[in-house]
Amino acid sequence: MDAEQDDNLSVIFRHYTMNDVEKAAFPYYRRIVDLFQYPDVCLMVKWLKEEKRRDKCLELIRALVSKAL
């Protein structure tokens, strides 16, 4: 998946150079994209609507976001 994403992004990066802030933020962007792909989003939306799973879903999101890069 990372290789395919890199291939797709290479088209952009041939014409655009990231500044230092963008370079620092890019790994976080990748994590968000990887985490919130459509099937995962659908499942998490379902869990967030269910009271019994809401807290666990939020815990999962927080854990994934705060995980070291």
Predicted model as a PDB file, atoms N, CA, C, CB and O in Angstrom, pLDDT in the B-factor column:
MODEL        1                                                                  
ATOM      1  N   MET A   1       0.825  -1.178   0.000  1.00 59.00           N  
ATOM      2  CA  MET A   1       0.000   0.000   0.000  1.00 59.00           C  
ATOM      3  C   MET A   1       0.879   1.255   0.000  1.00 59.00           C  
ATOM      4  CB  MET A   1      -0.944  -0.009   1.208  1.00 59.00           C  
ATOM      5  O   MET A   1       0.610   2.213  -0.725  1.00 59.00           O  
ATOM      6  N   ASP A   2       1.928   1.237   0.819  1.00 70.00           N  
ATOM      7  CA  ASP A   2       2.823   2.392   0.856  1.00 70.00           C  
ATOM      8  C   ASP A   2       3.492   2.623  -0.494  1.00 70.00           C  
ATOM      9  CB  ASP A   2       3.883   2.205   1.938  1.00 70.00           C  
ATOM     10  O   ASP A   2       3.635   3.763  -0.935  1.00 70.00           O  
ATOM     11  N   ALA A   3       3.899   1.546  -1.144  1.00 79.00           N  
ATOM     12  CA  ALA A   3       4.557   1.678  -2.452  1.00 79.00           C  
ATOM     13  C   ALA A   3       3.600   2.276  -3.486  1.00 79.00           C  
ATOM     14  CB  ALA A   3       5.071   0.303  -2.940  1.00 79.00           C  
ATOM     15  O   ALA A   3       3.991   3.133  -4.278  1.00 79.00           O  
ATOM     16  N   GLU A   4       2.360   1.825  -3.471  1.00 75.00           N  
ATOM     17  CA  GLU A   4       1.378   2.369  -4.414  1.00 75.00           C  
ATOM     18  C   GLU A   4       1.113   3.846  -4.130  1.00 75.00           C  
ATOM     19  CB  GLU A   4       0.062   1.572  -4.343  1.00 75.00           C  
ATOM     20  O   GLU A   4       1.007   4.657  -5.050  1.00 75.00           O  
ATOM     21  N   GLN A   5       1.007   4.182  -2.849  1.00 77.00           N  
ATOM     22  CA  GLN A   5       0.798   5.580  -2.472  1.00 77.00           C  
ATOM     23  C   GLN A   5       2.008   6.419  -2.898  1.00 77.00           C  
ATOM     24  CB  GLN A   5       0.556   5.705  -0.939  1.00 77.00           C  
ATOM     25  O   GLN A   5       1.848   7.531  -3.402  1.00 77.00           O  
ATOM     26  N   ASP A   6       3.220   5.886  -2.695  1.00 85.00           N  
ATOM     27  CA  ASP A   6       4.429   6.609  -3.112  1.00 85.00           C  
ATOM     28  C   ASP A   6       4.442   6.850  -4.617  1.00 85.00           C  
ATOM     29  CB  ASP A   6       5.684   5.831  -2.700  1.00 85.00           C  
ATOM     30  O   ASP A   6       4.815   7.932  -5.072  1.00 85.00           O  
ATOM     31  N   ASP A   7       4.034   5.840  -5.394  1.00 88.00           N  
ATOM     32  CA  ASP A   7       3.970   6.006  -6.851  1.00 88.00           C  
ATOM     33  C   ASP A   7       2.991   7.112  -7.229  1.00 88.00           C  
ATOM     34  CB  ASP A   7       3.560   4.684  -7.527  1.00 88.00           C  
ATOM     35  O   ASP A   7       3.281   7.946  -8.087  1.00 88.00           O  
ATOM     36  N   ASN A   8       1.838   7.110  -6.586  1.00 83.00           N  
ATOM     37  CA  ASN A   8       0.829   8.133  -6.896  1.00 83.00           C  
ATOM     38  C   ASN A   8       1.316   9.523  -6.492  1.00 83.00           C  
ATOM     39  CB  ASN A   8      -0.500   7.814  -6.182  1.00 83.00           C  
ATOM     40  O   ASN A   8       1.079  10.498  -7.205  1.00 83.00           O  
ATOM     41  N   LEU A   9       1.986   9.614  -5.365  1.00 87.00           N  
ATOM     42  CA  LEU A   9       2.475  10.909  -4.894  1.00 87.00           C  
ATOM     43  C   LEU A   9       3.666  11.408  -5.700  1.00 87.00           C  
ATOM     44  CB  LEU A   9       2.852  10.819  -3.434  1.00 87.00           C  
ATOM     45  O   LEU A   9       3.910  12.613  -5.758  1.00 87.00           O  
ATOM     46  N   SER A  10       4.404  10.506  -6.316  1.00 92.00           N  
ATOM     47  CA  SER A  10       5.591  10.916  -7.072  1.00 92.00           C  
ATOM     48  C   SER A  10       5.233  11.886  -8.193  1.00 92.00           C  
ATOM     49  CB  SER A  10       6.299   9.692  -7.651  1.00 92.00           C  
ATOM     50  O   SER A  10       6.035  12.750  -8.547  1.00 92.00           O  
ATOM     51  N   VAL A  11       4.040  11.746  -8.748  1.00 93.00           N  
ATOM     52  CA  VAL A  11       3.576  12.673  -9.791  1.00 93.00           C  
ATOM     53  C   VAL A  11       3.495  14.091  -9.222  1.00 93.00           C  
ATOM     54  CB  VAL A  11       2.187  12.229 -10.352  1.00 93.00           C  
ATOM     55  O   VAL A  11       3.902  15.054  -9.872  1.00 93.00           O  
ATOM     56  N   ILE A  12       2.978  14.205  -8.028  1.00 92.00           N  
ATOM     57  CA  ILE A  12       2.860  15.520  -7.384  1.00 92.00           C  
ATOM     58  C   ILE A  12       4.241  16.065  -7.045  1.00 92.00           C  
ATOM     59  CB  ILE A  12       1.991  15.429  -6.105  1.00 92.00           C  
ATOM     60  O   ILE A  12       4.540  17.232  -7.299  1.00 92.00           O  
ATOM     61  N   PHE A  13       5.082  15.204  -6.466  1.00 94.00           N  
ATOM     62  CA  PHE A  13       6.377  15.671  -5.980  1.00 94.00           C  
ATOM     63  C   PHE A  13       7.380  15.955  -7.101  1.00 94.00           C  
ATOM     64  CB  PHE A  13       6.957  14.653  -5.040  1.00 94.00           C  
ATOM     65  O   PHE A  13       8.439  16.529  -6.846  1.00 94.00           O  
ATOM     66  N   ARG A  14       7.068  15.571  -8.307  1.00 95.00           N  
ATOM     67  CA  ARG A  14       7.901  15.990  -9.442  1.00 95.00           C  
ATOM     68  C   ARG A  14       7.755  17.486  -9.690  1.00 95.00           C  
ATOM     69  CB  ARG A  14       7.524  15.202 -10.715  1.00 95.00           C  
ATOM     70  O   ARG A  14       8.655  18.125 -10.235  1.00 95.00           O  
ATOM     71  N   HIS A  15       6.612  18.038  -9.283  1.00 96.00           N  
ATOM     72  CA  HIS A  15       6.317  19.444  -9.557  1.00 96.00           C  
ATOM     73  C   HIS A  15       6.214  20.289  -8.288  1.00 96.00           C  
ATOM     74  CB  HIS A  15       5.030  19.552 -10.338  1.00 96.00           C  
ATOM     75  O   HIS A  15       6.067  21.509  -8.358  1.00 96.00           O  
ATOM     76  N   TYR A  16       6.292  19.640  -7.141  1.00 96.00           N  
ATOM     77  CA  TYR A  16       6.111  20.366  -5.884  1.00 96.00           C  
ATOM     78  C   TYR A  16       7.116  19.865  -4.860  1.00 96.00           C  
ATOM     79  CB  TYR A  16       4.664  20.205  -5.350  1.00 96.00           C  
ATOM     80  O   TYR A  16       7.276  18.659  -4.672  1.00 96.00           O  
ATOM     81  N   THR A  17       7.787  20.793  -4.205  1.00 96.00           N  
ATOM     82  CA  THR A  17       8.733  20.452  -3.151  1.00 96.00           C  
ATOM     83  C   THR A  17       8.162  20.910  -1.821  1.00 96.00           C  
ATOM     84  CB  THR A  17      10.124  21.094  -3.411  1.00 96.00           C  
ATOM     85  O   THR A  17       7.794  22.072  -1.655  1.00 96.00           O  
ATOM     86  N   MET A  18       8.095  19.992  -0.888  1.00 96.00           N  
ATOM     87  CA  MET A  18       7.553  20.335   0.431  1.00 96.00           C  
ATOM     88  C   MET A  18       8.552  21.190   1.204  1.00 96.00           C  
ATOM     89  CB  MET A  18       7.207  19.055   1.232  1.00 96.00           C  
ATOM     90  O   MET A  18       9.766  21.019   1.092  1.00 96.00           O  
ATOM     91  N   ASN A  19       8.005  22.112   1.990  1.00 97.00           N  
ATOM     92  CA  ASN A  19       8.860  22.875   2.896  1.00 97.00           C  
ATOM     93  C   ASN A  19       9.106  22.046   4.156  1.00 97.00           C  
ATOM     94  CB  ASN A  19       8.214  24.254   3.250  1.00 97.00           C  
ATOM     95  O   ASN A  19       8.580  20.940   4.279  1.00 97.00           O  
ATOM     96  N   ASP A  20       9.895  22.567   5.089  1.00 97.00           N  
ATOM     97  CA  ASP A  20      10.257  21.792   6.283  1.00 97.00           C  
ATOM     98  C   ASP A  20       9.050  21.428   7.142  1.00 97.00           C  
ATOM     99  CB  ASP A  20      11.250  22.569   7.119  1.00 97.00           C  
ATOM    100  O   ASP A  20       8.995  20.334   7.703  1.00 97.00           O  
ATOM    101  N   VAL A  21       8.096  22.327   7.247  1.00 96.00           N  
ATOM    102  CA  VAL A  21       6.897  22.051   8.049  1.00 96.00           C  
ATOM    103  C   VAL A  21       6.092  20.924   7.408  1.00 96.00           C  
ATOM    104  CB  VAL A  21       6.021  23.328   8.192  1.00 96.00           C  
ATOM    105  O   VAL A  21       5.629  20.015   8.097  1.00 96.00           O  
ATOM    106  N   GLU A  22       5.931  20.987   6.112  1.00 95.00           N  
ATOM    107  CA  GLU A  22       5.203  19.927   5.404  1.00 95.00           C  
ATOM    108  C   GLU A  22       5.922  18.584   5.525  1.00 95.00           C  
ATOM    109  CB  GLU A  22       5.030  20.296   3.923  1.00 95.00           C  
ATOM    110  O   GLU A  22       5.283  17.548   5.706  1.00 95.00           O  
ATOM    111  N   LYS A  23       7.244  18.604   5.425  1.00 95.00           N  
ATOM    112  CA  LYS A  23       8.009  17.362   5.574  1.00 95.00           C  
ATOM    113  C   LYS A  23       7.815  16.768   6.968  1.00 95.00           C  
ATOM    114  CB  LYS A  23       9.506  17.615   5.311  1.00 95.00           C  
ATOM    115  O   LYS A  23       7.711  15.550   7.116  1.00 95.00           O  
ATOM    116  N   ALA A  24       7.767  17.620   7.985  1.00 94.00           N  
ATOM    117  CA  ALA A  24       7.566  17.138   9.355  1.00 94.00           C  
ATOM    118  C   ALA A  24       6.152  16.598   9.540  1.00 94.00           C  
ATOM    119  CB  ALA A  24       7.837  18.263  10.367  1.00 94.00           C  
ATOM    120  O   ALA A  24       5.951  15.630  10.274  1.00 94.00           O  
ATOM    121  N   ALA A  25       5.180  17.208   8.889  1.00 93.00           N  
ATOM    122  CA  ALA A  25       3.781  16.815   9.050  1.00 93.00           C  
ATOM    123  C   ALA A  25       3.404  15.608   8.188  1.00 93.00           C  
ATOM    124  CB  ALA A  25       2.879  17.983   8.711  1.00 93.00           C  
ATOM    125  O   ALA A  25       2.409  14.937   8.466  1.00 93.00           O  
ATOM    126  N   PHE A  26       4.176  15.333   7.163  1.00 90.00           N  
ATOM    127  CA  PHE A  26       3.805  14.304   6.195  1.00 90.00           C  
ATOM    128  C   PHE A  26       3.598  12.913   6.803  1.00 90.00           C  
ATOM    129  CB  PHE A  26       4.857  14.224   5.140  1.00 90.00           C  
ATOM    130  O   PHE A  26       2.634  12.242   6.433  1.00 90.00           O  
ATOM    131  N   PRO A  27       4.453  12.451   7.713  1.00 89.00           N  
ATOM    132  CA  PRO A  27       4.189  11.131   8.311  1.00 89.00           C  
ATOM    133  C   PRO A  27       2.848  11.070   9.046  1.00 89.00           C  
ATOM    134  CB  PRO A  27       5.308  10.768   9.275  1.00 89.00           C  
ATOM    135  O   PRO A  27       2.190  10.029   9.064  1.00 89.00           O  
ATOM    136  N   TYR A  28       2.450  12.187   9.647  1.00 86.00           N  
ATOM    137  CA  TYR A  28       1.151  12.234  10.329  1.00 86.00           C  
ATOM    138  C   TYR A  28       0.017  12.184   9.309  1.00 86.00           C  
ATOM    139  CB  TYR A  28       1.035  13.511  11.198  1.00 86.00           C  
ATOM    140  O   TYR A  28      -0.991  11.512   9.525  1.00 86.00           O  
ATOM    141  N   TYR A  29       0.186  12.888   8.215  1.00 85.00           N  
ATOM    142  CA  TYR A  29      -0.798  12.835   7.124  1.00 85.00           C  
ATOM    143  C   TYR A  29      -0.966  11.395   6.637  1.00 85.00           C  
ATOM    144  CB  TYR A  29      -0.368  13.756   5.947  1.00 85.00           C  
ATOM    145  O   TYR A  29      -2.088  10.923   6.457  1.00 85.00           O  
ATOM    146  N   ARG A  30       0.150  10.705   6.427  1.00 82.00           N  
ATOM    147  CA  ARG A  30       0.076   9.324   5.959  1.00 82.00           C  
ATOM    148  C   ARG A  30      -0.668   8.443   6.951  1.00 82.00           C  
ATOM    149  CB  ARG A  30       1.474   8.770   5.716  1.00 82.00           C  
ATOM    150  O   ARG A  30      -1.451   7.579   6.559  1.00 82.00           O  
ATOM    151  N   ARG A  31      -0.420   8.665   8.236  1.00 81.00           N  
ATOM    152  CA  ARG A  31      -1.107   7.859   9.248  1.00 81.00           C  
ATOM    153  C   ARG A  31      -2.616   8.098   9.165  1.00 81.00           C  
ATOM    154  CB  ARG A  31      -0.579   8.196  10.671  1.00 81.00           C  
ATOM    155  O   ARG A  31      -3.398   7.149   9.227  1.00 81.00           O  
ATOM    156  N   ILE A  32      -3.023   9.344   9.028  1.00 80.00           N  
ATOM    157  CA  ILE A  32      -4.453   9.668   8.946  1.00 80.00           C  
ATOM    158  C   ILE A  32      -5.070   9.009   7.714  1.00 80.00           C  
ATOM    159  CB  ILE A  32      -4.668  11.205   8.900  1.00 80.00           C  
ATOM    160  O   ILE A  32      -6.147   8.416   7.790  1.00 80.00           O  
ATOM    161  N   VAL A  33      -4.385   9.117   6.591  1.00 79.00           N  
ATOM    162  CA  VAL A  33      -4.896   8.509   5.356  1.00 79.00           C  
ATOM    163  C   VAL A  33      -5.004   6.995   5.513  1.00 79.00           C  
ATOM    164  CB  VAL A  33      -3.983   8.858   4.157  1.00 79.00           C  
ATOM    165  O   VAL A  33      -6.013   6.395   5.144  1.00 79.00           O  
ATOM    166  N   ASP A  34      -3.955   6.384   6.063  1.00 75.00           N  
ATOM    167  CA  ASP A  34      -3.974   4.929   6.229  1.00 75.00           C  
ATOM    168  C   ASP A  34      -5.061   4.490   7.200  1.00 75.00           C  
ATOM    169  CB  ASP A  34      -2.617   4.434   6.717  1.00 75.00           C  
ATOM    170  O   ASP A  34      -5.742   3.490   6.972  1.00 75.00           O  
ATOM    171  N   LEU A  35      -5.216   5.229   8.263  1.00 74.00           N  
ATOM    172  CA  LEU A  35      -6.196   4.885   9.292  1.00 74.00           C  
ATOM    173  C   LEU A  35      -7.623   5.047   8.792  1.00 74.00           C  
ATOM    174  CB  LEU A  35      -5.984   5.742  10.526  1.00 74.00           C  
ATOM    175  O   LEU A  35      -8.485   4.215   9.078  1.00 74.00           O  
ATOM    176  N   PHE A  36      -7.873   6.112   8.049  1.00 75.00           N  
ATOM    177  CA  PHE A  36      -9.242   6.438   7.686  1.00 75.00           C  
ATOM    178  C   PHE A  36      -9.561   6.172   6.220  1.00 75.00           C  
ATOM    179  CB  PHE A  36      -9.513   7.870   8.000  1.00 75.00           C  
ATOM    180  O   PHE A  36     -10.147   7.009   5.534  1.00 75.00           O  
ATOM    181  N   GLN A  37      -9.166   4.997   5.756  1.00 77.00           N  
ATOM    182  CA  GLN A  37      -9.602   4.575   4.435  1.00 77.00           C  
ATOM    183  C   GLN A  37     -11.085   4.204   4.520  1.00 77.00           C  
ATOM    184  CB  GLN A  37      -8.740   3.373   3.908  1.00 77.00           C  
ATOM    185  O   GLN A  37     -11.597   3.908   5.600  1.00 77.00           O  
ATOM    186  N   TYR A  38     -11.749   4.221   3.402  1.00 72.00           N  
ATOM    187  CA  TYR A  38     -13.201   4.102   3.379  1.00 72.00           C  
ATOM    188  C   TYR A  38     -13.776   2.935   4.189  1.00 72.00           C  
ATOM    189  CB  TYR A  38     -13.644   3.972   1.981  1.00 72.00           C  
ATOM    190  O   TYR A  38     -14.687   3.158   4.986  1.00 72.00           O  
ATOM    191  N   PRO A  39     -13.284   1.700   4.022  1.00 74.00           N  
ATOM    192  CA  PRO A  39     -13.886   0.597   4.809  1.00 74.00           C  
ATOM    193  C   PRO A  39     -13.723   0.806   6.317  1.00 74.00           C  
ATOM    194  CB  PRO A  39     -13.251  -0.746   4.411  1.00 74.00           C  
ATOM    195  O   PRO A  39     -14.627   0.496   7.093  1.00 74.00           O  
ATOM    196  N   ASP A  40     -12.563   1.336   6.726  1.00 77.00           N  
ATOM    197  CA  ASP A  40     -12.339   1.585   8.148  1.00 77.00           C  
ATOM    198  C   ASP A  40     -13.250   2.699   8.657  1.00 77.00           C  
ATOM    199  CB  ASP A  40     -10.871   1.947   8.403  1.00 77.00           C  
ATOM    200  O   ASP A  40     -13.781   2.624   9.764  1.00 77.00           O  
ATOM    201  N   VAL A  41     -13.420   3.720   7.842  1.00 80.00           N  
ATOM    202  CA  VAL A  41     -14.297   4.830   8.235  1.00 80.00           C  
ATOM    203  C   VAL A  41     -15.725   4.332   8.424  1.00 80.00           C  
ATOM    204  CB  VAL A  41     -14.259   5.962   7.177  1.00 80.00           C  
ATOM    205  O   VAL A  41     -16.383   4.687   9.402  1.00 80.00           O  
ATOM    206  N   CYS A  42     -16.202   3.519   7.503  1.00 83.00           N  
ATOM    207  CA  CYS A  42     -17.568   2.991   7.609  1.00 83.00           C  
ATOM    208  C   CYS A  42     -17.745   2.202   8.904  1.00 83.00           C  
ATOM    209  CB  CYS A  42     -17.899   2.096   6.395  1.00 83.00           C  
ATOM    210  O   CYS A  42     -18.756   2.342   9.592  1.00 83.00           O  
ATOM    211  N   LEU A  43     -16.773   1.390   9.223  1.00 84.00           N  
ATOM    212  CA  LEU A  43     -16.857   0.597  10.434  1.00 84.00           C  
ATOM    213  C   LEU A  43     -16.817   1.486  11.677  1.00 84.00           C  
ATOM    214  CB  LEU A  43     -15.725  -0.422  10.476  1.00 84.00           C  
ATOM    215  O   LEU A  43     -17.591   1.284  12.613  1.00 84.00           O  
ATOM    216  N   MET A  44     -15.919   2.463  11.684  1.00 84.00           N  
ATOM    217  CA  MET A  44     -15.812   3.342  12.850  1.00 84.00           C  
ATOM    218  C   MET A  44     -17.057   4.206  13.025  1.00 84.00           C  
ATOM    219  CB  MET A  44     -14.580   4.230  12.726  1.00 84.00           C  
ATOM    220  O   MET A  44     -17.486   4.459  14.150  1.00 84.00           O  
ATOM    221  N   VAL A  45     -17.632   4.655  11.923  1.00 88.00           N  
ATOM    222  CA  VAL A  45     -18.877   5.426  12.022  1.00 88.00           C  
ATOM    223  C   VAL A  45     -19.961   4.559  12.660  1.00 88.00           C  
ATOM    224  CB  VAL A  45     -19.335   5.931  10.619  1.00 88.00           C  
ATOM    225  O   VAL A  45     -20.712   5.023  13.517  1.00 88.00           O  
ATOM    226  N   LYS A  46     -20.034   3.307  12.237  1.00 90.00           N  
ATOM    227  CA  LYS A  46     -21.010   2.381  12.823  1.00 90.00           C  
ATOM    228  C   LYS A  46     -20.759   2.227  14.325  1.00 90.00           C  
ATOM    229  CB  LYS A  46     -20.943   0.998  12.120  1.00 90.00           C  
ATOM    230  O   LYS A  46     -21.690   2.299  15.126  1.00 90.00           O  
ATOM    231  N   TRP A  47     -19.500   2.015  14.697  1.00 90.00           N  
ATOM    232  CA  TRP A  47     -19.164   1.849  16.118  1.00 90.00           C  
ATOM    233  C   TRP A  47     -19.473   3.102  16.926  1.00 90.00           C  
ATOM    234  CB  TRP A  47     -17.690   1.491  16.273  1.00 90.00           C  
ATOM    235  O   TRP A  47     -19.955   3.015  18.055  1.00 90.00           O  
ATOM    236  N   LEU A  48     -19.195   4.268  16.347  1.00 91.00           N  
ATOM    237  CA  LEU A  48     -19.439   5.521  17.079  1.00 91.00           C  
ATOM    238  C   LEU A  48     -20.932   5.746  17.322  1.00 91.00           C  
ATOM    239  CB  LEU A  48     -18.851   6.715  16.305  1.00 91.00           C  
ATOM    240  O   LEU A  48     -21.313   6.427  18.274  1.00 91.00           O  
ATOM    241  N   LYS A  49     -21.764   5.180  16.472  1.00 93.00           N  
ATOM    242  CA  LYS A  49     -23.212   5.299  16.644  1.00 93.00           C  
ATOM    243  C   LYS A  49     -23.751   4.344  17.702  1.00 93.00           C  
ATOM    244  CB  LYS A  49     -23.912   5.043  15.326  1.00 93.00           C  
ATOM    245  O   LYS A  49     -24.840   4.552  18.239  1.00 93.00           O  
ATOM    246  N   GLU A  50     -22.989   3.301  17.999  1.00 92.00           N  
ATOM    247  CA  GLU A  50     -23.422   2.313  18.985  1.00 92.00           C  
ATOM    248  C   GLU A  50     -22.858   2.692  20.348  1.00 92.00           C  
ATOM    249  CB  GLU A  50     -22.971   0.880  18.578  1.00 92.00           C  
ATOM    250  O   GLU A  50     -21.643   2.731  20.539  1.00 92.00           O  
ATOM    251  N   GLU A  51     -23.733   2.963  21.271  1.00 91.00           N  
ATOM    252  CA  GLU A  51     -23.299   3.409  22.592  1.00 91.00           C  
ATOM    253  C   GLU A  51     -22.320   2.428  23.239  1.00 91.00           C  
ATOM    254  CB  GLU A  51     -24.505   3.603  23.495  1.00 91.00           C  
ATOM    255  O   GLU A  51     -21.356   2.842  23.883  1.00 91.00           O  
ATOM    256  N   LYS A  52     -22.567   1.132  23.068  1.00 91.00           N  
ATOM    257  CA  LYS A  52     -21.719   0.139  23.729  1.00 91.00           C  
ATOM    258  C   LYS A  52     -20.303   0.076  23.137  1.00 91.00           C  
ATOM    259  CB  LYS A  52     -22.370  -1.228  23.637  1.00 91.00           C  
ATOM    260  O   LYS A  52     -19.385  -0.402  23.804  1.00 91.00           O  
ATOM    261  N   ARG A  53     -20.113   0.546  21.903  1.00 91.00           N  
ATOM    262  CA  ARG A  53     -18.790   0.495  21.268  1.00 91.00           C  
ATOM    263  C   ARG A  53     -18.122   1.861  21.152  1.00 91.00           C  
ATOM    264  CB  ARG A  53     -18.909  -0.115  19.898  1.00 91.00           C  
ATOM    265  O   ARG A  53     -16.938   1.940  20.822  1.00 91.00           O  
ATOM    266  N   ARG A  54     -18.846   2.914  21.412  1.00 94.00           N  
ATOM    267  CA  ARG A  54     -18.342   4.274  21.191  1.00 94.00           C  
ATOM    268  C   ARG A  54     -17.036   4.540  21.939  1.00 94.00           C  
ATOM    269  CB  ARG A  54     -19.388   5.291  21.618  1.00 94.00           C  
ATOM    270  O   ARG A  54     -16.066   5.002  21.337  1.00 94.00           O  
ATOM    271  N   ASP A  55     -16.999   4.260  23.224  1.00 94.00           N  
ATOM    272  CA  ASP A  55     -15.805   4.539  24.016  1.00 94.00           C  
ATOM    273  C   ASP A  55     -14.614   3.725  23.530  1.00 94.00           C  
ATOM    274  CB  ASP A  55     -16.067   4.249  25.488  1.00 94.00           C  
ATOM    275  O   ASP A  55     -13.495   4.234  23.469  1.00 94.00           O  
ATOM    276  N   LYS A  56     -14.850   2.468  23.185  1.00 90.00           N  
ATOM    277  CA  LYS A  56     -13.766   1.616  22.704  1.00 90.00           C  
ATOM    278  C   LYS A  56     -13.259   2.115  21.349  1.00 90.00           C  
ATOM    279  CB  LYS A  56     -14.237   0.148  22.597  1.00 90.00           C  
ATOM    280  O   LYS A  56     -12.056   2.074  21.091  1.00 90.00           O  
ATOM    281  N   CYS A  57     -14.140   2.576  20.498  1.00 88.00           N  
ATOM    282  CA  CYS A  57     -13.748   3.108  19.201  1.00 88.00           C  
ATOM    283  C   CYS A  57     -12.900   4.372  19.380  1.00 88.00           C  
ATOM    284  CB  CYS A  57     -14.995   3.409  18.341  1.00 88.00           C  
ATOM    285  O   CYS A  57     -11.867   4.529  18.729  1.00 88.00           O  
ATOM    286  N   LEU A  58     -13.335   5.252  20.250  1.00 90.00           N  
ATOM    287  CA  LEU A  58     -12.562   6.464  20.526  1.00 90.00           C  
ATOM    288  C   LEU A  58     -11.197   6.122  21.105  1.00 90.00           C  
ATOM    289  CB  LEU A  58     -13.324   7.379  21.488  1.00 90.00           C  
ATOM    290  O   LEU A  58     -10.197   6.762  20.778  1.00 90.00           O  
ATOM    291  N   GLU A  59     -11.159   5.121  21.957  1.00 90.00           N  
ATOM    292  CA  GLU A  59      -9.889   4.666  22.524  1.00 90.00           C  
ATOM    293  C   GLU A  59      -8.958   4.157  21.413  1.00 90.00           C  
ATOM    294  CB  GLU A  59     -10.134   3.555  23.576  1.00 90.00           C  
ATOM    295  O   GLU A  59      -7.759   4.435  21.430  1.00 90.00           O  
ATOM    296  N   LEU A  60      -9.505   3.425  20.469  1.00 84.00           N  
ATOM    297  CA  LEU A  60      -8.726   2.915  19.340  1.00 84.00           C  
ATOM    298  C   LEU A  60      -8.182   4.066  18.500  1.00 84.00           C  
ATOM    299  CB  LEU A  60      -9.583   1.981  18.470  1.00 84.00           C  
ATOM    300  O   LEU A  60      -7.000   4.076  18.157  1.00 84.00           O  
ATOM    301  N   ILE A  61      -9.022   5.023  18.171  1.00 83.00           N  
ATOM    302  CA  ILE A  61      -8.589   6.169  17.373  1.00 83.00           C  
ATOM    303  C   ILE A  61      -7.474   6.933  18.087  1.00 83.00           C  
ATOM    304  CB  ILE A  61      -9.778   7.106  17.085  1.00 83.00           C  
ATOM    305  O   ILE A  61      -6.460   7.280  17.482  1.00 83.00           O  
ATOM    306  N   ARG A  62      -7.672   7.188  19.369  1.00 87.00           N  
ATOM    307  CA  ARG A  62      -6.641   7.907  20.139  1.00 87.00           C  
ATOM    308  C   ARG A  62      -5.332   7.129  20.181  1.00 87.00           C  
ATOM    309  CB  ARG A  62      -7.130   8.174  21.570  1.00 87.00           C  
ATOM    310  O   ARG A  62      -4.260   7.720  20.053  1.00 87.00           O  
ATOM    311  N   ALA A  63      -5.403   5.829  20.355  1.00 86.00           N  
ATOM    312  CA  ALA A  63      -4.197   4.997  20.417  1.00 86.00           C  
ATOM    313  C   ALA A  63      -3.449   5.026  19.083  1.00 86.00           C  
ATOM    314  CB  ALA A  63      -4.561   3.543  20.791  1.00 86.00           C  
ATOM    315  O   ALA A  63      -2.222   5.121  19.055  1.00 86.00           O  
ATOM    316  N   LEU A  64      -4.189   4.945  17.989  1.00 79.00           N  
ATOM    317  CA  LEU A  64      -3.547   4.946  16.675  1.00 79.00           C  
ATOM    318  C   LEU A  64      -2.934   6.304  16.366  1.00 79.00           C  
ATOM    319  CB  LEU A  64      -4.554   4.565  15.588  1.00 79.00           C  
ATOM    320  O   LEU A  64      -1.853   6.380  15.782  1.00 79.00           O  
ATOM    321  N   VAL A  65      -3.608   7.362  16.749  1.00 80.00           N  
ATOM    322  CA  VAL A  65      -3.105   8.706  16.486  1.00 80.00           C  
ATOM    323  C   VAL A  65      -1.865   9.008  17.328  1.00 80.00           C  
ATOM    324  CB  VAL A  65      -4.195   9.742  16.763  1.00 80.00           C  
ATOM    325  O   VAL A  65      -0.943   9.672  16.855  1.00 80.00           O  
ATOM    326  N   SER A  66      -1.838   8.532  18.558  1.00 85.00           N  
ATOM    327  CA  SER A  66      -0.727   8.862  19.446  1.00 85.00           C  
ATOM    328  C   SER A  66       0.445   7.893  19.347  1.00 85.00           C  
ATOM    329  CB  SER A  66      -1.212   8.904  20.856  1.00 85.00           C  
ATOM    330  O   SER A  66       1.486   8.123  19.963  1.00 85.00           O  
ATOM    331  N   LYS A  67       0.293   6.812  18.583  1.00 80.00           N  
ATOM    332  CA  LYS A  67       1.361   5.828  18.410  1.00 80.00           C  
ATOM    333  C   LYS A  67       2.573   6.496  17.767  1.00 80.00           C  
ATOM    334  CB  LYS A  67       0.875   4.628  17.549  1.00 80.00           C  
ATOM    335  O   LYS A  67       2.436   7.299  16.843  1.00 80.00           O  
ATOM    336  N   ALA A  68       3.744   6.160  18.260  1.00 79.00           N  
ATOM    337  CA  ALA A  68       4.976   6.738  17.701  1.00 79.00           C  
ATOM    338  C   ALA A  68       5.091   6.414  16.216  1.00 79.00           C  
ATOM    339  CB  ALA A  68       6.220   6.213  18.458  1.00 79.00           C  
ATOM    340  O   ALA A  68       4.723   5.327  15.771  1.00 79.00           O  
ATOM    341  N   LEU A  69       5.599   7.359  15.475  1.00 76.00           N  
ATOM    342  CA  LEU A  69       5.763   7.156  14.021  1.00 76.00           C  
ATOM    343  C   LEU A  69       6.984   6.303  13.749  1.00 76.00           C  
ATOM    344  CB  LEU A  69       5.887   8.510  13.280  1.00 76.00           C  
ATOM    345  O   LEU A  69       7.293   6.019  12.592  1.00 76.00           O  
TER     346      LEU A  69                                                      
ENDMDL                                                                          
END                                                                             
